[in-house]
Amino acid sequence: MIYFTFGTKDVLERECKDLDQRLELFMDGRHVPLPNIESLVVLNIACWGAGVRPWTLGAGIGT
């Protein structure tokens, strides 16, 4: 219920509107242009759960 309340408040207030115009993203020393966004999630995990590696999940399928 708490997540619903805060989520609904954020949708109505739109405090993160035009976030792409307020942030600059650099990866490996290069500027990355952002699309029209209202949120940004940064993940720095190698694995989660029972050792699942999301960045290699499905790699090699069909080869």
N, CA, C and O atoms as a GROMACS GRO file, in nm:
protein
  252
    1MET      N    1   0.082  -0.119   0.000
    1MET     CA    2   0.000   0.000   0.000
    1MET      C    3   0.087   0.127   0.000
    1MET      O    4   0.054   0.226  -0.064
    2ILE      N    5   0.198   0.121   0.072
    2ILE     CA    6   0.288   0.237   0.078
    2ILE      C    7   0.345   0.266  -0.061
    2ILE      O    8   0.353   0.382  -0.102
    3TYR      N    9   0.386   0.161  -0.134
    3TYR     CA   10   0.443   0.180  -0.267
    3TYR      C   11   0.340   0.244  -0.359
    3TYR      O   12   0.373   0.334  -0.438
    4PHE      N   13   0.216   0.199  -0.350
    4PHE     CA   14   0.109   0.255  -0.434
    4PHE      C   15   0.090   0.403  -0.404
    4PHE      O   16   0.076   0.483  -0.496
    5THR      N   17   0.088   0.438  -0.276
    5THR     CA   18   0.067   0.577  -0.237
    5THR      C   19   0.177   0.667  -0.290
    5THR      O   20   0.149   0.770  -0.352
    6PHE      N   21   0.302   0.630  -0.267
    6PHE     CA   22   0.413   0.712  -0.315
    6PHE      C   23   0.424   0.711  -0.467
    6PHE      O   24   0.454   0.814  -0.527
    7GLY      N   25   0.399   0.598  -0.528
    7GLY     CA   26   0.403   0.589  -0.674
    7GLY      C   27   0.298   0.676  -0.740
    7GLY      O   28   0.326   0.744  -0.839
    8THR      N   29   0.177   0.675  -0.684
    8THR     CA   30   0.069   0.758  -0.738
    8THR      C   31   0.102   0.906  -0.721
    8THR      O   32   0.077   0.986  -0.812
    9LYS      N   33   0.156   0.943  -0.607
    9LYS     CA   34   0.195   1.083  -0.582
    9LYS      C   35   0.298   1.128  -0.684
    9LYS      O   36   0.289   1.238  -0.738
   10ASP      N   37   0.398   1.043  -0.711
   10ASP     CA   38   0.503   1.079  -0.807
   10ASP      C   39   0.447   1.094  -0.948
   10ASP      O   40   0.491   1.181  -1.023
   11VAL      N   41   0.352   1.010  -0.985
   11VAL     CA   42   0.293   1.019  -1.119
   11VAL      C   43   0.219   1.151  -1.136
   11VAL      O   44   0.226   1.215  -1.241
   12LEU      N   45   0.149   1.192  -1.032
   12LEU     CA   46   0.070   1.315  -1.041
   12LEU      C   47   0.157   1.441  -1.033
   12LEU      O   48   0.128   1.539  -1.102
   13GLU      N   49   0.260   1.440  -0.952
   13GLU     CA   50   0.344   1.559  -0.935
   13GLU      C   51   0.449   1.574  -1.044
   13GLU      O   52   0.487   1.685  -1.078
   14ARG      N   53   0.496   1.461  -1.097
   14ARG     CA   54   0.596   1.459  -1.206
   14ARG      C   55   0.718   1.544  -1.174
   14ARG      O   56   0.759   1.627  -1.255
   15GLU      N   57   0.775   1.523  -1.057
   15GLU     CA   58   0.892   1.600  -1.016
   15GLU      C   59   1.016   1.568  -1.099
   15GLU      O   60   1.111   1.646  -1.101
   16CYS      N   61   1.017   1.456  -1.166
   16CYS     CA   62   1.133   1.416  -1.246
   16CYS      C   63   1.110   1.441  -1.395
   16CYS      O   64   1.181   1.384  -1.479
   17LYS      N   65   1.014   1.523  -1.428
   17LYS     CA   66   0.989   1.556  -1.567
   17LYS      C   67   1.113   1.622  -1.626
   17LYS      O   68   1.179   1.701  -1.559
   18ASP      N   69   1.144   1.590  -1.749
   18ASP     CA   70   1.260   1.646  -1.821
   18ASP      C   71   1.392   1.614  -1.751
   18ASP      O   72   1.484   1.696  -1.752
   19LEU      N   73   1.400   1.498  -1.692
   19LEU     CA   74   1.522   1.457  -1.622
   19LEU      C   75   1.641   1.452  -1.718
   19LEU      O   76   1.754   1.479  -1.678
   20ASP      N   77   1.616   1.417  -1.843
   20ASP     CA   78   1.724   1.411  -1.942
   20ASP      C   79   1.788   1.546  -1.966
   20ASP      O   80   1.902   1.552  -2.013
   21GLN      N   81   1.719   1.654  -1.935
   21GLN     CA   82   1.776   1.787  -1.953
   21GLN      C   83   1.853   1.834  -1.831
   21GLN      O   84   1.925   1.934  -1.837
   22ARG      N   85   1.839   1.761  -1.719
   22ARG     CA   86   1.908   1.798  -1.595
   22ARG      C   87   2.026   1.707  -1.564
   22ARG      O   88   2.105   1.737  -1.474
   23LEU      N   89   2.039   1.598  -1.636
   23LEU     CA   90   2.148   1.502  -1.613
   23LEU      C   91   2.239   1.493  -1.733
   23LEU      O   92   2.197   1.511  -1.847
   24GLU      N   93   2.365   1.466  -1.706
   24GLU     CA   94   2.460   1.433  -1.812
   24GLU      C   95   2.516   1.296  -1.778
   24GLU      O   96   2.562   1.273  -1.666
   25LEU      N   97   2.513   1.206  -1.874
   25LEU     CA   98   2.560   1.070  -1.854
   25LEU      C   99   2.688   1.049  -1.934
   25LEU      O  100   2.692   1.072  -2.055
   26PHE      N  101   2.793   1.004  -1.864
   26PHE     CA  102   2.919   0.971  -1.927
   26PHE      C  103   2.951   0.826  -1.896
   26PHE      O  104   2.948   0.784  -1.780
   27MET      N  105   2.981   0.749  -2.000
   27MET     CA  106   3.021   0.609  -1.984
   27MET      C  107   3.151   0.589  -2.059
   27MET      O  108   3.160   0.620  -2.178
   28ASP      N  109   3.250   0.535  -1.990
   28ASP     CA  110   3.383   0.513  -2.049
   28ASP      C  111   3.439   0.642  -2.109
   28ASP      O  112   3.504   0.639  -2.214
   29GLY      N  113   3.413   0.754  -2.042
   29GLY     CA  114   3.466   0.882  -2.086
   29GLY      C  115   3.392   0.947  -2.201
   29GLY      O  116   3.432   1.053  -2.248
   30ARG      N  117   3.284   0.886  -2.246
   30ARG     CA  118   3.208   0.941  -2.358
   30ARG      C  119   3.071   0.989  -2.310
   30ARG      O  120   3.006   0.924  -2.228
   31HIS      N  121   3.028   1.103  -2.363
   31HIS     CA  122   2.896   1.157  -2.331
   31HIS      C  123   2.790   1.073  -2.401
   31HIS      O  124   2.799   1.047  -2.521
   32VAL      N  125   2.689   1.031  -2.325
   32VAL     CA  126   2.579   0.951  -2.380
   32VAL      C  127   2.453   1.036  -2.378
   32VAL      O  128   2.405   1.073  -2.271
   33PRO      N  129   2.398   1.068  -2.495
   33PRO     CA  130   2.274   1.146  -2.497
   33PRO      C  131   2.159   1.062  -2.443
   33PRO      O  132   2.146   0.944  -2.476
   34LEU      N  133   2.076   1.123  -2.360
   34LEU     CA  134   1.964   1.052  -2.300
   34LEU      C  135   1.835   1.082  -2.376
   34LEU      O  136   1.815   1.194  -2.423
   35PRO      N  137   1.748   0.982  -2.390
   35PRO     CA  138   1.616   1.009  -2.448
   35PRO      C  139   1.529   1.082  -2.345
   35PRO      O  140   1.575   1.109  -2.234
   36ASN      N  141   1.408   1.114  -2.380
   36ASN     CA  142   1.315   1.178  -2.288
   36ASN      C  143   1.284   1.079  -2.175
   36ASN      O  144   1.212   0.981  -2.197
   37ILE      N  145   1.336   1.104  -2.054
   37ILE     CA  146   1.320   1.011  -1.943
   37ILE      C  147   1.266   1.082  -1.819
   37ILE      O  148   1.280   1.204  -1.804
   38GLU      N  149   1.206   1.003  -1.731
   38GLU     CA  150   1.161   1.052  -1.602
   38GLU      C  151   1.220   0.970  -1.488
   38GLU      O  152   1.186   0.992  -1.372
   39SER      N  153   1.308   0.876  -1.521
   39SER     CA  154   1.376   0.799  -1.416
   39SER      C  155   1.503   0.738  -1.475
   39SER      O  156   1.518   0.724  -1.596
   40LEU      N  157   1.592   0.702  -1.385
   40LEU     CA  158   1.718   0.640  -1.424
   40LEU      C  159   1.755   0.537  -1.320
   40LEU      O  160   1.755   0.567  -1.200
   41VAL      N  161   1.786   0.416  -1.364
   41VAL     CA  162   1.825   0.309  -1.273
   41VAL      C  163   1.968   0.271  -1.306
   41VAL      O  164   2.001   0.242  -1.421
   42VAL      N  165   2.053   0.271  -1.205
   42VAL     CA  166   2.193   0.233  -1.222
   42VAL      C  167   2.215   0.104  -1.145
   42VAL      O  168   2.198   0.100  -1.023
   43LEU      N  169   2.254   0.000  -1.215
   43LEU     CA  170   2.281  -0.129  -1.153
   43LEU      C  171   2.429  -0.159  -1.160
   43LEU      O  172   2.491  -0.147  -1.265
   44ASN      N  173   2.484  -0.196  -1.049
   44ASN     CA  174   2.624  -0.234  -1.043
   44ASN      C  175   2.634  -0.368  -0.972
   44ASN      O  176   2.692  -0.379  -0.864
   45ILE      N  177   2.574  -0.469  -1.034
   45ILE     CA  178   2.573  -0.601  -0.974
   45ILE      C  179   2.625  -0.703  -1.075
   45ILE      O  180   2.594  -0.696  -1.194
   46ALA      N  181   2.703  -0.795  -1.027
   46ALA     CA  182   2.753  -0.901  -1.114
   46ALA      C  183   2.654  -1.017  -1.121
   46ALA      O  184   2.638  -1.079  -1.226
   47CYS      N  185   2.587  -1.044  -1.010
   47CYS     CA  186   2.489  -1.153  -1.009
   47CYS      C  187   2.385  -1.126  -0.901
   47CYS      O  188   2.407  -1.045  -0.811
   48TRP      N  189   2.271  -1.195  -0.912
   48TRP     CA  190   2.164  -1.179  -0.814
   48TRP      C  191   2.096  -1.314  -0.794
   48TRP      O  192   2.124  -1.410  -0.865
   49GLY      N  193   2.008  -1.319  -0.697
   49GLY     CA  194   1.936  -1.443  -0.670
   49GLY      C  195   2.034  -1.553  -0.630
   49GLY      O  196   2.115  -1.534  -0.540
   50ALA      N  197   2.025  -1.664  -0.694
   50ALA     CA  198   2.108  -1.780  -0.663
   50ALA      C  199   2.230  -1.784  -0.755
   50ALA      O  200   2.270  -1.892  -0.799
   51GLY      N  201   2.288  -1.669  -0.783
   51GLY     CA  202   2.407  -1.664  -0.868
   51GLY      C  203   2.378  -1.639  -1.014
   51GLY      O  204   2.465  -1.659  -1.098
   52VAL      N  205   2.256  -1.597  -1.046
   52VAL     CA  206   2.219  -1.568  -1.185
   52VAL      C  207   2.297  -1.446  -1.232
   52VAL      O  208   2.301  -1.345  -1.162
   53ARG      N  209   2.358  -1.456  -1.346
   53ARG     CA  210   2.435  -1.345  -1.403
   53ARG      C  211   2.351  -1.282  -1.516
   53ARG      O  212   2.350  -1.333  -1.628
   54PRO      N  213   2.281  -1.170  -1.487
   54PRO     CA  214   2.190  -1.112  -1.585
   54PRO      C  215   2.257  -1.061  -1.711
   54PRO      O  216   2.192  -1.054  -1.816
   55TRP      N  217   2.384  -1.026  -1.705
   55TRP     CA  218   2.450  -0.968  -1.823
   55TRP      C  219   2.494  -1.074  -1.922
   55TRP      O  220   2.522  -1.043  -2.037
   56THR      N  221   2.500  -1.200  -1.879
   56THR     CA  222   2.537  -1.307  -1.972
   56THR      C  223   2.421  -1.404  -1.992
   56THR      O  224   2.435  -1.502  -2.065
   57LEU      N  225   2.309  -1.379  -1.929
   57LEU     CA  226   2.192  -1.464  -1.942
   57LEU      C  227   2.146  -1.467  -2.088
   57LEU      O  228   2.117  -1.363  -2.146
   58GLY      N  229   2.141  -1.583  -2.144
   58GLY     CA  230   2.100  -1.597  -2.283
   58GLY      C  231   2.212  -1.581  -2.382
   58GLY      O  232   2.190  -1.597  -2.502
   59ALA      N  233   2.332  -1.551  -2.337
   59ALA     CA  234   2.446  -1.538  -2.429
   59ALA      C  235   2.477  -1.674  -2.489
   59ALA      O  236   2.485  -1.774  -2.419
   60GLY      N  237   2.494  -1.676  -2.616
   60GLY     CA  238   2.529  -1.800  -2.683
   60GLY      C  239   2.408  -1.880  -2.730
   60GLY      O  240   2.424  -1.983  -2.795
   61ILE      N  241   2.288  -1.834  -2.698
   61ILE     CA  242   2.169  -1.906  -2.744
   61ILE      C  243   2.155  -1.886  -2.894
   61ILE      O  244   2.164  -1.774  -2.944
   62GLY      N  245   2.135  -1.993  -2.963
   62GLY     CA  246   2.116  -1.986  -3.108
   62GLY      C  247   2.247  -1.986  -3.185
   62GLY      O  248   2.247  -1.965  -3.307
   63THR      N  249   2.359  -2.007  -3.116
   63THR     CA  250   2.487  -2.009  -3.189
   63THR      C  251   2.539  -2.150  -3.199
   63THR      O  252   2.645  -2.173  -3.256
   0.00000   0.00000   0.00000
